[in-house]
Amino acid sequence: MTSNAGIARRPRYNGSSMIRCLIALALAASLAALSGCGYHTLGAATHLPPGLGTLAVPVFATRTEAYRTELVMTNAVIREFAARTRLRVTPDERGDPDATLHGTILKETVAPLTYNTTTQQSSSFLITVEVAVTLTARDGKLLFENKDYVFRQQYQSTTDLPAFIQENPAAVDRLSRDLAHALVADILEGY
């Protein structure tokens, strides 16, 4: 008669315990990935001081001859802050806000991209806007600054004159939304 007392037995795993082990491993990996990826909850901003309740965003200044870009950009930034924060956002800085965001359009250029040989005209354009932004607290402390935002947007020219639609305002709208999204993300996420 032989004894099995000295032989180590391997534990037997059934399918359900293996699945539970894999799920636990995947959950642990997901939590580890989220903890180091820069994930922030709403209001966990690094550039905004705690207790900030009101933010003034006056109409952006402009150093260009372009028409209405400063209004479109200001409105886009106000909408983005209102959508992504609990701040009371206003265009008026006279009401003693907790912080004020000033923007300046430094440069706006429109350059032809493509040329239509049939009509002898440019058929698409690239609009480029350079913007400087500063965010200051009520006490004058600088909370955020970026003097070098550059955004570009392409648009097509209409060659059919009876159905002519000016396309550059739509490009400025898209460009302003891109700027607002990036700016608010930079301020809220601290990058």
KOLTORLUM-97984 format. One line per 8 residues: number of its first residue (from 1); their letters; for each residue x, y, z of N, C-alpha, C, O. Coordinates in nm, 2 decimals. Each point is the difference from the previous one (the first is absolute). Layout:
BEGIN
NUM = A = X/Y/Z/X/Y/Z/X/Y/Z/X/Y/Z; ...
//
This chain:
BEGIN
1 = MTSNAGIA = 0.08/-0.11/0.00/-0.08/0.11/0.00/0.09/0.12/0.00/0.09/0.01/0.08; -0.12/0.09/-0.17/0.08/0.12/-0.01/-0.07/0.12/0.06/-0.13/0.00/-0.01; 0.20/0.08/0.07/-0.06/0.12/0.06/0.02/0.12/-0.08/0.11/0.02/-0.06; -0.21/0.07/0.05/0.01/0.12/-0.08/0.03/0.12/0.10/-0.01/0.12/-0.05; 0.06/-0.14/0.17/0.01/0.10/0.10/0.12/0.10/-0.05/-0.01/0.12/0.03; 0.11/-0.17/-0.09/0.12/0.08/-0.04/-0.02/0.07/-0.13/0.09/0.08/-0.04; -0.20/-0.10/-0.03/-0.02/0.06/-0.14/-0.08/0.12/0.02/-0.11/0.00/0.05; 0.16/0.11/-0.10/-0.08/0.13/0.00/-0.11/0.00/-0.11/0.03/-0.04/-0.11
9 = RRPRYNGS = -0.15/0.07/0.15/-0.10/0.00/-0.10/-0.02/0.14/-0.05/0.00/0.10/0.08; -0.03/-0.09/-0.21/-0.03/0.13/-0.06/-0.14/0.03/0.02/-0.09/-0.08/-0.02; 0.06/0.21/0.06/-0.14/0.03/0.01/-0.07/0.00/-0.13/0.05/0.02/-0.11; -0.18/-0.06/0.11/-0.07/-0.01/-0.12/-0.09/0.13/-0.02/-0.07/0.04/0.10; 0.08/0.02/-0.21/-0.08/0.12/-0.03/-0.11/-0.04/-0.10/0.02/-0.07/-0.10; -0.14/0.12/0.14/-0.11/-0.02/-0.10/-0.01/0.13/-0.08/0.07/0.10/0.03; -0.15/-0.10/-0.13/-0.02/0.11/-0.09/-0.04/0.13/0.07/0.05/0.11/-0.04; -0.14/-0.11/0.13/-0.06/0.12/0.07/0.11/0.07/0.08/0.00/0.12/0.01
17 = SMIRCLIA = 0.08/-0.20/0.06/0.11/0.07/0.08/0.10/0.06/-0.09/0.06/0.10/0.04; -0.03/-0.16/-0.15/0.10/0.06/-0.09/-0.06/0.13/-0.06/0.08/0.10/-0.02; -0.21/-0.09/-0.01/-0.06/0.12/-0.06/0.01/0.11/0.11/0.03/0.11/-0.03; -0.07/-0.15/0.16/0.01/0.10/0.11/0.14/0.05/0.01/0.02/0.12/0.03; 0.08/-0.20/-0.04/0.14/0.04/0.01/0.03/0.10/-0.11/0.07/0.10/0.02; -0.11/-0.13/-0.14/0.03/0.09/-0.12/-0.07/0.13/0.01/0.05/0.11/-0.03; -0.18/-0.11/0.08/-0.07/0.12/0.02/0.07/0.09/0.11/0.01/0.12/-0.02; 0.03/-0.18/0.13/0.07/0.08/0.10/0.13/0.06/-0.05/0.03/0.11/0.04
25 = LALAASLA = 0.04/-0.19/-0.12/0.12/0.05/-0.06/-0.02/0.12/-0.09/0.07/0.10/0.00; -0.18/-0.12/-0.09/-0.03/0.11/-0.09/-0.05/0.13/0.08/0.04/0.11/-0.04; -0.11/-0.13/0.14/-0.05/0.11/0.08/0.12/0.07/0.07/0.01/0.13/0.00; 0.08/-0.20/0.05/0.12/0.06/0.07/0.09/0.07/-0.11/0.05/0.11/0.03; -0.04/-0.16/-0.15/0.08/0.07/-0.10/-0.08/0.13/-0.04/0.07/0.10/-0.03; -0.20/-0.11/0.02/-0.07/0.12/-0.04/0.01/0.11/0.11/0.02/0.12/-0.04; -0.03/-0.16/0.16/0.02/0.10/0.11/0.14/0.06/0.00/0.02/0.12/0.03; 0.08/-0.20/-0.05/0.14/0.05/-0.01/0.01/0.10/-0.12/0.07/0.10/0.02
33 = ALSGCGYH = -0.13/-0.13/-0.13/0.01/0.09/-0.12/-0.07/0.13/0.03/0.06/0.10/-0.04; -0.18/-0.11/0.10/-0.07/0.13/0.03/0.07/0.09/0.10/-0.01/0.12/-0.01; 0.08/-0.19/0.11/0.06/0.08/0.10/0.12/0.08/-0.05/0.04/0.10/0.06; 0.02/-0.13/-0.17/0.11/0.07/-0.05/-0.02/0.07/-0.13/0.10/0.05/-0.06; -0.22/-0.03/0.01/-0.02/0.05/-0.14/-0.04/0.15/0.00/-0.03/0.05/-0.10; 0.03/0.01/0.22/-0.04/0.14/0.00/-0.15/0.02/0.01/-0.05/0.11/-0.03; -0.03/-0.21/0.06/-0.14/0.01/0.01/-0.04/0.09/0.12/0.06/-0.02/0.11; -0.15/0.11/-0.13/-0.04/0.09/0.11/-0.15/0.00/0.00/-0.07/-0.01/-0.11
41 = TLGAATHL = 0.01/0.03/0.22/-0.14/0.02/0.01/-0.04/0.14/-0.02/0.09/0.09/0.00; -0.21/-0.06/-0.04/-0.04/0.14/-0.02/0.02/0.08/0.12/-0.03/-0.03/0.11; 0.10/0.14/-0.14/0.03/0.10/0.11/0.13/-0.03/0.07/0.04/0.07/0.09; 0.04/-0.17/-0.13/0.13/-0.03/0.06/0.11/0.07/-0.08/0.10/-0.06/-0.03; -0.13/0.18/0.00/0.10/0.08/-0.08/0.12/0.04/0.08/-0.01/0.02/0.12; 0.12/-0.02/-0.19/0.13/0.03/0.07/0.03/0.15/-0.01/0.07/0.05/0.08; -0.13/0.02/-0.19/0.03/0.14/-0.01/-0.11/0.09/0.06/0.02/0.12/0.01; -0.13/-0.18/0.03/-0.10/0.08/0.07/0.00/-0.02/0.15/0.01/-0.11/0.05
49 = PPGLGTLA = -0.01/0.22/0.02/0.01/-0.01/0.15/-0.13/-0.06/0.05/-0.11/0.02/-0.06; 0.11/-0.08/0.18/-0.12/-0.05/0.06/-0.09/0.12/0.04/0.05/0.10/0.04; -0.18/-0.12/-0.05/-0.09/0.10/0.03/-0.03/0.10/-0.11/-0.07/0.10/0.02; 0.13/-0.12/-0.13/-0.03/0.09/-0.12/-0.14/-0.02/-0.04/-0.05/-0.11/-0.03; -0.03/0.22/0.03/-0.14/-0.01/-0.04/-0.03/0.07/-0.13/-0.09/-0.04/-0.07; 0.15/0.16/0.04/-0.03/0.08/-0.11/0.13/0.02/-0.09/0.10/0.02/0.05; -0.12/-0.03/-0.18/0.10/0.02/-0.09/-0.04/0.10/-0.11/-0.11/-0.02/-0.06; 0.18/0.13/0.05/-0.03/0.10/-0.11/0.08/-0.03/-0.12/0.12/-0.03/0.01
57 = VPVFATRT = -0.18/0.03/-0.12/0.07/-0.02/-0.13/-0.05/0.12/-0.09/-0.09/-0.01/-0.08; 0.16/0.12/0.09/-0.03/0.12/-0.08/0.03/-0.03/-0.15/0.08/-0.09/-0.03; -0.14/0.17/-0.06/0.03/-0.02/-0.14/0.15/0.00/-0.03/0.07/0.10/0.05; -0.02/-0.19/-0.12/0.14/-0.01/-0.03/0.04/0.13/-0.07/-0.07/0.05/-0.09; 0.19/-0.01/0.12/0.06/0.12/-0.07/0.05/-0.06/-0.14/0.02/-0.12/-0.01; 0.00/0.21/-0.08/0.05/-0.05/-0.13/0.10/0.10/-0.06/-0.01/0.13/0.02; 0.12/-0.18/-0.08/0.10/0.08/-0.06/-0.01/-0.01/-0.16/0.09/0.02/-0.07; -0.21/-0.07/0.03/-0.02/-0.03/-0.14/-0.11/0.09/-0.06/-0.07/0.07/0.07
65 = EAYRTELV = 0.06/-0.08/-0.20/-0.11/0.07/-0.07/-0.12/-0.09/-0.03/-0.09/0.04/-0.06; 0.10/-0.16/0.11/-0.11/-0.10/-0.03/-0.13/0.04/0.07/0.01/0.06/0.11; -0.11/-0.09/-0.17/-0.14/0.04/0.05/-0.06/-0.12/0.08/-0.01/-0.11/-0.05; -0.03/0.14/0.17/-0.08/-0.08/0.09/0.07/-0.12/0.06/-0.06/-0.08/0.08; 0.19/0.05/-0.11/0.07/-0.12/0.05/0.00/0.01/0.16/-0.02/-0.10/0.06; 0.05/0.22/-0.01/0.01/0.01/0.15/-0.13/-0.03/0.07/0.00/-0.05/0.11; -0.11/0.08/-0.17/-0.13/-0.03/0.06/-0.03/-0.15/-0.01/-0.05/-0.05/0.10; 0.08/-0.01/-0.21/-0.03/-0.14/-0.02/0.09/-0.08/0.10/-0.05/-0.10/0.06
73 = MTNAVIRE = 0.18/0.14/-0.04/0.09/-0.07/0.09/-0.05/0.01/0.14/0.00/-0.09/0.08; -0.03/0.21/-0.04/-0.05/0.03/0.14/-0.12/-0.08/0.03/-0.01/-0.07/0.11; -0.09/0.07/-0.20/-0.12/-0.08/0.03/0.03/-0.15/0.00/-0.06/-0.07/0.09; 0.15/0.02/-0.17/0.03/-0.14/0.01/0.07/-0.04/0.13/-0.03/-0.10/0.06; 0.12/0.19/-0.01/0.06/-0.03/0.13/-0.10/0.01/0.11/0.01/-0.09/0.09; -0.10/0.18/-0.09/-0.10/0.01/0.10/-0.09/-0.12/0.00/-0.02/-0.06/0.11; -0.02/0.01/-0.22/-0.08/-0.12/-0.01/0.07/-0.12/0.05/-0.06/-0.08/0.07; 0.19/0.07/-0.11/0.08/-0.12/0.05/0.02/0.00/0.15/-0.02/-0.11/0.06
81 = FAARTRLR = 0.05/0.22/0.00/0.01/0.01/0.15/-0.14/-0.03/0.06/0.00/-0.08/0.10; -0.11/0.13/-0.15/-0.13/-0.03/0.05/-0.03/-0.14/-0.01/-0.07/-0.06/0.09; 0.10/-0.01/-0.19/-0.03/-0.14/-0.02/0.09/-0.09/0.08/-0.05/-0.11/0.04; 0.17/0.15/-0.01/0.09/-0.10/0.06/0.03/0.03/0.15/0.07/-0.07/0.07; -0.12/0.18/-0.02/0.02/0.04/0.14/-0.13/0.04/0.07/-0.10/0.01/-0.07; 0.11/0.01/0.20/-0.12/0.05/0.07/0.02/0.15/0.03/-0.08/0.06/0.08; 0.17/0.00/-0.15/0.03/0.15/0.02/-0.12/0.08/-0.06/-0.06/-0.04/-0.10; 0.04/0.15/0.16/-0.09/0.10/-0.06/0.09/0.08/-0.09/0.09/0.08/0.04
89 = VTPDERGD = -0.11/-0.09/-0.17/0.09/0.07/-0.10/-0.08/0.11/-0.06/-0.11/-0.01/-0.04; 0.18/0.13/0.04/-0.06/0.12/-0.05/0.10/0.08/-0.09/0.12/-0.01/0.02; -0.17/0.08/-0.12/0.09/0.08/-0.08/0.04/0.13/0.07/0.08/0.08/-0.05; -0.15/-0.05/0.16/0.02/0.13/0.07/0.10/-0.01/0.11/-0.03/-0.08/0.10; 0.14/0.15/-0.10/0.10/-0.01/0.11/-0.03/0.11/0.11/0.08/0.01/0.09; -0.18/0.07/-0.11/-0.03/0.10/0.10/-0.06/-0.05/0.13/0.00/0.07/0.10; -0.05/-0.18/-0.10/-0.08/-0.06/0.12/0.09/-0.06/0.10/-0.04/-0.08/0.08; 0.17/0.11/-0.07/0.10/-0.06/0.09/0.00/-0.15/0.00/-0.02/-0.07/0.10
97 = PDATLHGT = 0.06/0.02/-0.22/0.01/-0.15/-0.01/0.12/-0.06/0.08/0.09/0.08/0.03; -0.10/-0.21/-0.01/0.11/-0.06/0.07/0.12/-0.01/-0.08/0.12/0.00/0.05; -0.14/-0.02/-0.18/0.12/0.00/-0.10/-0.05/0.06/-0.13/-0.12/0.00/-0.03; 0.22/0.04/-0.05/-0.03/0.06/-0.13/0.09/-0.06/-0.11/0.12/-0.01/0.02; -0.18/-0.03/-0.13/0.08/-0.06/-0.11/0.00/0.11/-0.11/-0.10/0.04/-0.05; 0.23/0.00/0.02/0.01/0.10/-0.11/0.07/-0.07/-0.12/0.10/-0.08/0.02; -0.16/0.10/-0.14/0.06/-0.06/-0.12/0.03/0.11/-0.10/-0.07/0.11/0.00; 0.18/-0.13/-0.08/0.03/0.10/-0.10/0.03/-0.08/-0.13/0.09/-0.09/0.00
105 = ILKETVAP = -0.16/0.13/-0.11/0.03/-0.06/-0.13/0.12/0.08/-0.05/-0.01/0.12/-0.03; 0.12/-0.19/0.02/0.13/0.06/-0.04/0.01/0.01/-0.15/0.05/0.10/-0.06; -0.10/-0.20/-0.01/0.02/0.00/-0.15/-0.11/-0.09/-0.06/-0.04/-0.10/0.06; -0.01/0.14/-0.17/-0.10/-0.08/-0.08/0.04/0.01/-0.14/0.00/0.11/-0.06; 0.03/-0.22/0.00/0.04/0.00/-0.14/-0.09/-0.10/-0.08/-0.04/-0.10/0.05; 0.02/0.13/-0.18/-0.07/-0.09/-0.09/0.09/-0.02/-0.12/0.04/0.10/-0.06; 0.00/-0.22/0.04/0.09/-0.03/-0.11/-0.06/-0.10/-0.10/-0.07/-0.10/0.05; 0.09/0.11/-0.18/-0.06/-0.09/-0.09/0.07/-0.14/0.01/0.12/0.00/0.02
113 = LTYNTTTQ = -0.19/-0.11/-0.03/0.06/-0.13/0.00/0.00/-0.07/-0.14/0.10/-0.05/-0.04; -0.21/0.06/-0.03/-0.01/-0.06/-0.13/-0.04/0.10/-0.10/-0.07/0.10/0.03; 0.10/-0.13/-0.16/-0.03/0.09/-0.11/-0.08/-0.08/-0.10/0.04/-0.11/-0.04; -0.15/0.17/-0.01/-0.08/-0.05/-0.11/0.05/0.05/-0.13/-0.02/0.12/-0.03; 0.08/-0.20/-0.05/0.05/0.05/-0.13/-0.11/0.04/-0.10/0.02/0.08/-0.09; -0.14/-0.14/0.11/-0.11/0.04/-0.09/-0.05/0.14/0.02/-0.02/0.08/-0.09; 0.00/-0.05/0.22/-0.05/0.14/0.04/0.11/0.10/0.02/-0.03/0.12/0.01; 0.15/-0.17/0.00/0.12/0.09/0.03/-0.02/0.06/0.14/0.05/0.12/0.02
121 = QSSSFLIT = -0.11/-0.19/0.07/-0.01/0.05/0.13/0.04/-0.10/0.11/0.00/-0.12/-0.03; 0.02/0.16/0.15/0.03/-0.09/0.11/-0.13/-0.07/0.03/-0.11/0.06/0.00; 0.12/-0.19/0.03/-0.12/-0.08/0.03/-0.02/-0.04/0.15/-0.10/-0.04/0.04; 0.21/0.05/0.03/-0.01/-0.03/0.14/0.10/0.09/0.07/0.11/0.04/-0.05; -0.14/-0.01/0.18/0.08/0.09/0.08/0.03/-0.06/0.14/-0.07/-0.09/0.04; 0.18/0.14/0.02/0.03/-0.03/0.14/0.00/0.12/0.08/0.07/0.10/-0.03; -0.15/-0.10/0.13/-0.01/0.11/0.09/0.08/-0.04/0.13/-0.02/-0.10/0.05; 0.11/0.19/-0.01/0.09/-0.02/0.12/-0.02/0.11/0.10/0.01/0.12/-0.04
129 = VEVAVTLT = -0.04/-0.15/0.16/-0.01/0.10/0.11/0.09/-0.03/0.11/0.01/-0.12/0.05; 0.06/0.22/0.00/0.09/-0.01/0.11/-0.06/0.08/0.12/-0.04/0.12/-0.02; 0.03/-0.18/0.13/-0.07/0.06/0.12/0.09/-0.01/0.12/0.07/-0.10/0.02; -0.07/0.20/0.06/0.06/0.00/0.14/-0.11/0.01/0.10/-0.09/0.08/-0.02; 0.11/-0.15/0.13/-0.10/-0.01/0.10/0.06/0.01/0.14/0.11/-0.07/0.02; -0.17/0.15/0.07/0.05/0.00/0.14/-0.13/-0.01/0.09/-0.10/0.05/-0.03; 0.12/-0.13/0.14/-0.11/-0.01/0.10/0.06/0.05/0.13/0.10/-0.05/0.05; -0.16/0.15/0.01/0.04/0.06/0.12/-0.11/-0.01/0.11/-0.11/0.01/-0.03
137 = ARDGKLLF = 0.16/-0.03/0.15/-0.10/0.00/0.11/-0.03/0.15/0.04/0.06/0.09/-0.05; -0.16/-0.08/0.13/-0.04/0.14/0.05/0.11/0.08/0.06/0.01/0.12/-0.02; 0.08/-0.19/0.09/0.11/0.07/0.06/0.12/0.03/-0.09/0.10/0.05/0.04; -0.12/-0.09/-0.17/0.11/0.03/-0.10/0.09/-0.11/-0.02/0.09/0.00/-0.09; -0.10/-0.11/0.16/0.09/-0.12/-0.01/-0.03/-0.07/-0.14/-0.11/-0.02/-0.03; 0.22/0.00/-0.04/-0.01/-0.07/-0.13/-0.03/-0.15/0.03/0.08/-0.07/0.06; -0.19/0.02/-0.12/-0.04/-0.14/0.02/0.04/-0.08/-0.12/0.03/-0.12/0.01; -0.04/0.18/-0.13/0.03/-0.07/-0.12/0.04/0.10/-0.11/-0.05/0.11/-0.01
145 = ENKDYVFR = 0.14/-0.15/-0.07/0.04/0.08/-0.12/0.05/-0.09/-0.11/0.08/-0.09/0.02; -0.12/0.13/-0.14/0.05/-0.06/-0.12/0.00/0.11/-0.11/-0.10/0.04/-0.04; 0.22/0.00/0.00/0.01/0.11/-0.10/0.01/-0.06/-0.14/0.03/0.08/-0.09; -0.05/-0.21/0.07/0.03/-0.05/-0.13/-0.10/-0.11/-0.04/0.05/-0.11/-0.04; -0.17/0.14/0.05/-0.10/-0.09/-0.06/-0.01/0.02/-0.15/-0.01/0.12/-0.04; 0.03/-0.22/-0.04/-0.01/0.01/-0.15/-0.10/-0.10/-0.05/0.01/-0.12/0.03; -0.12/0.17/-0.10/-0.10/-0.09/-0.05/-0.02/0.03/-0.15/0.01/0.11/-0.04; -0.03/-0.22/-0.03/-0.02/0.01/-0.15/-0.13/-0.07/-0.04/-0.04/-0.10/0.07
153 = QQYQSTTD = -0.02/0.15/-0.17/-0.12/-0.06/-0.05/-0.01/0.02/-0.15/0.03/0.11/-0.05; -0.06/-0.21/-0.03/-0.01/0.01/-0.14/-0.14/0.02/-0.05/-0.10/-0.06/0.07; 0.08/0.13/-0.18/-0.14/0.01/-0.05/0.01/0.01/-0.15/0.10/0.04/-0.06; -0.21/-0.08/-0.01/0.00/0.00/-0.15/-0.07/0.13/-0.04/-0.08/0.06/0.06; 0.12/-0.01/-0.18/-0.06/0.12/-0.06/-0.11/-0.05/-0.09/0.01/-0.10/-0.07; -0.12/0.17/0.06/-0.11/-0.03/-0.09/0.03/0.06/-0.13/0.03/0.12/-0.02; -0.04/-0.20/-0.09/0.02/0.05/-0.13/-0.13/0.03/-0.08/0.00/0.07/-0.10; -0.11/-0.12/0.16/-0.13/0.03/-0.06/-0.05/0.13/0.06/-0.06/0.00/0.11
161 = LPAFIQEN = 0.07/0.11/-0.19/-0.04/0.13/0.05/-0.14/0.02/0.04/-0.03/0.06/0.10; -0.07/-0.12/-0.18/-0.14/0.02/0.05/-0.03/-0.07/0.13/-0.09/0.04/0.07; 0.16/-0.15/-0.04/-0.02/-0.07/0.13/0.12/0.03/0.10/0.03/-0.08/0.09; 0.03/0.20/-0.11/0.12/0.03/0.08/-0.03/0.01/0.15/-0.10/0.06/0.05; 0.18/-0.13/0.03/-0.01/0.00/0.15/0.14/0.03/0.05/0.09/-0.07/-0.04; -0.08/0.17/0.12/0.13/0.04/0.06/0.03/-0.11/0.10/-0.07/-0.02/0.10; 0.18/-0.05/-0.12/0.04/-0.12/0.08/0.09/0.04/0.12/0.01/-0.08/0.09; 0.06/0.19/-0.10/0.09/0.03/0.11/-0.06/0.02/0.13/0.06/-0.03/0.10
169 = PAAVDRLS = -0.18/0.09/-0.08/-0.06/0.01/0.13/-0.02/-0.14/0.07/0.02/-0.02/0.12; -0.06/-0.08/-0.20/-0.02/-0.14/0.05/0.14/-0.05/0.05/0.01/-0.07/0.10; 0.09/0.10/-0.18/0.14/-0.04/0.04/0.04/0.06/0.13/0.06/-0.06/0.09; -0.09/0.19/-0.07/0.03/0.07/0.12/-0.08/-0.06/0.12/0.05/-0.01/0.11; -0.18/-0.03/-0.13/-0.08/-0.06/0.10/0.07/-0.13/0.04/0.01/-0.03/0.12; 0.03/-0.05/-0.21/0.06/-0.13/0.03/0.13/0.02/0.07/0.03/-0.07/0.10; 0.05/0.16/-0.14/0.13/0.04/0.06/-0.02/0.05/0.14/0.08/-0.04/0.09; -0.18/0.12/-0.07/-0.03/0.05/0.14/-0.04/-0.11/0.09/0.04/0.00/0.12
177 = RDLAHALV = -0.12/-0.10/-0.16/-0.04/-0.11/0.08/0.13/-0.08/0.04/0.01/-0.05/0.11; 0.08/0.03/-0.21/0.12/-0.08/0.03/0.08/0.07/0.10/0.05/-0.06/0.09; -0.03/0.20/-0.10/0.07/0.07/0.09/-0.06/0.00/0.14/0.07/-0.03/0.10; -0.20/0.04/-0.09/-0.07/0.00/0.13/0.02/-0.13/0.07/0.02/-0.01/0.12; -0.04/-0.10/-0.20/0.02/-0.13/0.06/0.14/-0.02/0.05/0.02/-0.05/0.11; 0.08/0.08/-0.19/0.14/-0.01/0.05/0.03/0.08/0.12/0.07/-0.04/0.09; -0.11/0.17/-0.10/0.03/0.09/0.11/-0.07/-0.04/0.13/0.07/-0.01/0.10; -0.19/-0.03/-0.10/-0.07/-0.04/0.12/0.06/-0.13/0.05/0.02/-0.02/0.12
185 = ADILEGY = 0.02/-0.07/-0.21/0.06/-0.13/0.05/0.14/0.03/0.06/0.03/-0.05/0.10; 0.04/0.14/-0.16/0.13/0.04/0.06/-0.01/0.06/0.14/0.08/-0.03/0.09; -0.18/0.11/-0.07/-0.02/0.06/0.13/-0.05/-0.10/0.10/0.04/0.00/0.11; -0.14/-0.08/-0.15/-0.06/-0.10/0.09/0.09/-0.12/0.03/0.00/-0.05/0.11; 0.08/0.01/-0.21/0.08/-0.12/0.02/0.15/0.03/0.04/0.07/-0.09/0.03; -0.04/0.22/-0.04/0.14/0.04/0.04/0.11/-0.04/-0.09/0.11/-0.02/0.05; -0.14/0.01/-0.18/0.11/-0.04/-0.09/0.05/0.12/-0.08/0.09/-0.01/-0.08
//
